[in-house]
Amino acid sequence: MRKRLVPVLLGLAGLGALFAYTQGQKPLDPFEEAMRQRQMYLETFGVLPGELFVEEGKELFHRKGPSGKTLEACDFGKGPGVLEGVYAILPRYFPDSRKVEDLESRVYTCMQTVQGYKPGEIKREEVQAITTYIASFSSKAKIQVVPKHPEELAMYNLGRELWYTRAGSRDMSCAVCHDQYAGQRVRLSPVRSPKQGLGNEWPAYRFEADKLYTMEDRINFCYESIGIHPPAFYSEPHIALTVYMLAEATKAGKSFEELPFFTR
């Protein structure tokens, strides 16, 4: 599937670059621009970039691992094989792993415990694709991340601490951008606070970067942008920040459909 993605994505990238060049002299609203590009991609190719990742994730989800099992045997929060709405309730505590997991870390866990893969055999791009496929079943779900288990509450508190802790050579924190400058723009992109729904638009394909971002990818991008070495994928900082952001979005009553979700 990955090889079949390459020529299409190259074509998409070229078309996006041409569009950006021809429209570069006129300031545009980023979301209106994204919708225009979205429609142009559909008319030109009959498919959105994110759809290709969803299809790849579907193939990988139903692929049998060394154990002979597929990820249908994994419980993502609503029972084995149930995908509808699970992304909207994660992260959460899972008794089998005895830890709080977001969707990406849960996929990573189940590829080991259910499918029988060794950690070194699991490719990051496969986790991204599977995550995107599962998330596509929650595109209109109401976010319901309400920390209750002691481990969930601990992660929420850690996430809040990380959110406000200033660090790095630029003495920055998440709150400096997303709280102090909420409602403004950085590089033409609007800045949101968690209460405005920050976090509920991932995974998403971003035309300007020609790249698919999951939540953990985007967290790492933010760390790198402010000069801080990003945490390892599937680690506690990712989980904690995600719990904090989505718990705050839950309090504000945000749903995934309220923000652009360009995976399809």
C-alpha positions as CSV (number, residue, x, y, z in Angstrom):
1,M,0.0,0.0,0.0
2,R,2.8,2.4,0.9
3,K,4.3,2.1,-2.7
4,R,0.9,2.8,-4.2
5,L,0.7,6.0,-2.1
6,V,3.9,7.5,-3.5
7,P,2.9,8.5,-7.1
8,V,-0.5,9.9,-5.9
9,L,1.0,11.9,-3.1
10,L,3.7,13.3,-5.4
11,G,1.0,14.5,-7.7
12,L,-0.9,16.0,-4.8
13,A,2.2,17.8,-3.6
14,G,2.9,19.2,-7.0
15,L,-0.7,20.4,-7.4
16,G,-0.6,22.0,-3.9
17,A,2.7,23.7,-4.7
18,L,1.3,25.1,-7.9
19,F,-1.8,26.4,-6.2
20,A,0.2,28.0,-3.4
21,Y,2.4,29.7,-6.0
22,T,-0.5,31.1,-8.0
23,Q,-2.4,32.2,-5.0
24,G,0.6,33.4,-2.9
25,Q,0.1,37.1,-3.5
26,K,-3.3,37.2,-1.8
27,P,-3.8,36.7,1.9
28,L,-6.3,34.0,2.5
29,D,-8.1,32.6,5.5
30,P,-6.3,29.3,6.2
31,F,-9.5,27.3,6.6
32,E,-11.1,28.7,3.5
33,E,-7.9,28.0,1.7
34,A,-7.9,24.4,3.0
35,M,-11.4,23.9,1.9
36,R,-10.6,25.2,-1.6
37,Q,-7.6,22.9,-1.9
38,R,-9.7,20.0,-0.5
39,Q,-12.3,20.6,-3.3
40,M,-9.6,20.9,-5.9
41,Y,-8.0,17.7,-4.9
42,L,-11.3,15.9,-5.1
43,E,-12.1,17.3,-8.5
44,T,-8.6,16.5,-9.8
45,F,-7.9,13.1,-8.3
46,G,-11.3,11.9,-6.9
47,V,-9.7,11.2,-3.6
48,L,-8.3,13.2,-0.6
49,P,-4.8,12.5,0.7
50,G,-6.0,11.4,4.1
51,E,-8.2,8.8,2.4
52,L,-5.1,7.0,1.2
53,F,-3.8,6.8,4.8
54,V,-7.2,5.5,6.0
55,E,-7.2,2.8,3.4
56,E,-3.6,1.8,4.2
57,G,-4.6,1.7,7.9
58,K,-7.5,-0.5,7.1
59,E,-5.3,-3.0,5.4
60,L,-2.9,-3.0,8.3
61,F,-5.7,-3.3,10.9
62,H,-6.9,-6.5,9.3
63,R,-3.4,-7.9,8.6
64,K,-2.6,-11.0,10.7
65,G,0.5,-10.7,12.9
66,P,3.0,-13.4,14.0
67,S,0.4,-14.6,16.5
68,G,-2.1,-15.1,13.7
69,K,-4.4,-12.4,15.0
70,T,-5.5,-9.1,13.6
71,L,-6.2,-5.9,15.6
72,E,-9.8,-6.8,15.6
73,A,-9.0,-8.7,18.8
74,C,-7.8,-5.5,20.5
75,D,-10.0,-3.6,22.9
76,F,-9.7,0.1,22.1
77,G,-12.1,1.1,24.9
78,K,-15.4,-0.3,23.9
79,G,-14.7,-3.9,23.5
80,P,-12.6,-6.0,21.1
81,G,-12.9,-4.9,17.5
82,V,-15.3,-2.0,18.3
83,L,-14.1,1.2,16.6
84,E,-17.1,3.5,16.4
85,G,-16.4,6.5,18.6
86,V,-13.4,5.1,20.5
87,Y,-11.1,8.0,19.5
88,A,-13.4,10.4,21.3
89,I,-13.0,8.6,24.6
90,L,-9.2,8.2,24.6
91,P,-6.8,8.5,26.4
92,R,-8.0,6.2,29.2
93,Y,-6.8,3.6,31.6
94,F,-6.6,0.0,30.3
95,P,-6.4,-2.8,32.9
96,D,-4.5,-5.2,30.6
97,S,-1.6,-2.8,30.1
98,R,-2.1,-1.2,33.6
99,K,-1.5,2.3,32.1
100,V,-3.3,5.2,30.5
101,E,-3.0,5.1,26.7
102,D,-4.0,7.3,23.8
103,L,-5.0,5.7,20.5
104,E,-1.4,5.6,19.1
105,S,0.1,4.0,22.2
106,R,-2.8,1.5,22.3
107,V,-2.2,0.5,18.8
108,Y,1.5,0.1,19.6
109,T,0.6,-2.0,22.7
110,C,-1.8,-4.3,20.8
111,M,0.5,-4.8,17.9
112,Q,2.8,-6.4,20.5
113,T,0.4,-8.1,22.9
114,V,-2.3,-9.2,20.4
115,Q,-0.5,-9.5,17.1
116,G,2.8,-10.7,18.5
117,Y,5.2,-8.1,17.0
118,K,8.4,-7.2,18.7
119,P,8.9,-3.4,19.4
120,G,11.6,-3.2,16.8
121,E,9.3,-4.7,14.1
122,I,6.7,-2.0,14.5
123,K,7.1,0.8,12.0
124,R,6.0,4.3,13.0
125,E,4.3,5.0,9.7
126,E,2.1,1.8,10.2
127,V,1.0,3.1,13.6
128,Q,0.1,6.4,12.0
129,A,-1.9,4.8,9.3
130,I,-3.8,2.5,11.7
131,T,-4.5,5.4,14.0
132,T,-5.9,7.4,11.2
133,Y,-8.1,4.5,10.1
134,I,-9.5,4.0,13.6
135,A,-9.9,7.8,14.1
136,S,-12.0,8.0,11.0
137,F,-14.8,6.2,12.9
138,S,-15.0,9.2,15.3
139,S,-15.1,12.1,12.9
140,K,-18.5,13.3,14.3
141,A,-18.2,12.0,17.8
142,K,-18.5,14.2,20.9
143,I,-15.3,14.3,22.9
144,Q,-15.7,12.5,26.2
145,V,-12.4,12.4,28.0
146,V,-13.3,12.7,31.7
147,P,-10.4,11.5,34.0
148,K,-11.8,9.3,36.8
149,H,-9.4,6.5,37.4
150,P,-6.5,7.5,39.7
151,E,-4.0,6.9,36.8
152,E,-6.1,9.1,34.5
153,L,-6.2,11.9,37.1
154,A,-2.4,11.6,37.6
155,M,-1.9,11.9,33.8
156,Y,-4.3,15.0,33.7
157,N,-2.3,16.6,36.5
158,L,1.0,15.8,34.8
159,G,-0.4,17.2,31.5
160,R,-1.4,20.4,33.2
161,E,2.0,20.8,34.7
162,L,3.7,20.2,31.3
163,W,1.3,22.6,29.7
164,Y,2.4,25.5,31.9
165,T,6.1,24.6,32.5
166,R,8.4,27.0,30.6
167,A,11.6,25.3,29.3
168,G,14.2,25.4,26.6
169,S,16.4,28.2,25.3
170,R,13.4,30.3,24.4
171,D,11.8,29.9,27.8
172,M,8.5,28.8,26.3
173,S,5.6,26.6,27.3
174,C,2.4,25.3,25.6
175,A,0.4,28.0,27.5
176,V,2.5,30.8,26.1
177,C,1.1,30.2,22.6
178,H,-2.2,28.5,23.1
179,D,-3.5,30.4,26.1
180,Q,-1.9,33.8,25.8
181,Y,-2.4,34.1,22.1
182,A,-5.6,32.1,21.6
183,G,-7.6,33.5,18.8
184,Q,-4.6,35.0,17.0
185,R,-2.6,33.5,14.2
186,V,0.9,32.0,13.8
187,R,2.0,31.6,10.2
188,L,-1.6,32.2,9.1
189,S,-2.8,29.4,11.2
190,P,-5.3,30.2,14.1
191,V,-4.1,29.5,17.6
192,R,-6.5,27.7,19.9
193,S,-6.6,26.9,23.6
194,P,-7.8,23.5,24.8
195,K,-11.1,25.0,25.7
196,Q,-11.5,26.1,22.1
197,G,-11.1,22.5,20.9
198,L,-7.3,22.3,20.5
199,G,-6.4,18.6,19.9
200,N,-9.6,17.4,18.3
201,E,-8.6,17.9,14.7
202,W,-5.9,15.2,14.6
203,P,-5.0,13.1,12.8
204,A,-5.1,15.3,9.7
205,Y,-3.4,15.8,6.5
206,R,-2.0,19.3,6.2
207,F,-1.7,20.6,2.7
208,E,0.8,23.3,3.5
209,A,3.2,20.7,4.9
210,D,2.3,17.9,2.6
211,K,2.2,15.6,5.6
212,L,-0.1,13.6,7.8
213,Y,0.0,14.6,11.5
214,T,-1.3,12.5,14.4
215,M,-1.7,14.0,17.8
216,E,1.7,12.8,18.9
217,D,3.3,14.1,15.7
218,R,1.8,17.5,16.3
219,I,2.9,17.6,19.9
220,N,6.5,16.8,18.8
221,F,6.2,19.5,16.1
222,C,5.3,22.0,18.8
223,Y,8.2,20.9,21.0
224,E,10.6,21.3,18.1
225,S,9.2,24.7,17.1
226,I,10.1,26.1,20.5
227,G,13.5,24.6,20.6
228,I,12.8,21.7,23.0
229,H,13.8,18.1,22.3
230,P,10.5,16.2,21.7
231,P,9.6,13.2,23.8
232,A,9.7,9.6,22.5
233,F,6.6,8.4,20.8
234,Y,4.0,6.6,23.0
235,S,5.6,8.1,26.2
236,E,4.0,9.7,29.2
237,P,4.4,13.3,28.1
238,H,2.3,12.6,25.0
239,I,-0.4,10.8,26.9
240,A,-0.5,13.4,29.7
241,L,-0.7,16.4,27.4
242,T,-3.4,14.7,25.3
243,V,-5.4,13.9,28.5
244,Y,-5.2,17.5,29.6
245,M,-6.1,19.0,26.3
246,L,-9.0,16.7,25.5
247,A,-10.4,16.8,29.1
248,E,-10.5,20.6,28.8
249,A,-12.2,20.3,25.4
250,T,-14.7,18.0,27.0
251,K,-15.5,20.6,29.6
252,A,-16.1,23.1,26.8
253,G,-18.4,20.6,25.0
254,K,-16.4,20.3,21.8
255,S,-17.0,17.6,19.2
256,F,-14.7,16.4,16.4
257,E,-17.0,17.7,13.7
258,E,-16.6,21.3,14.9
259,L,-13.1,21.6,13.4
260,P,-11.8,20.6,10.0
261,F,-11.0,16.9,9.9
262,F,-9.2,16.3,6.6
263,T,-8.4,12.6,6.8
264,R,-11.1,11.7,4.3
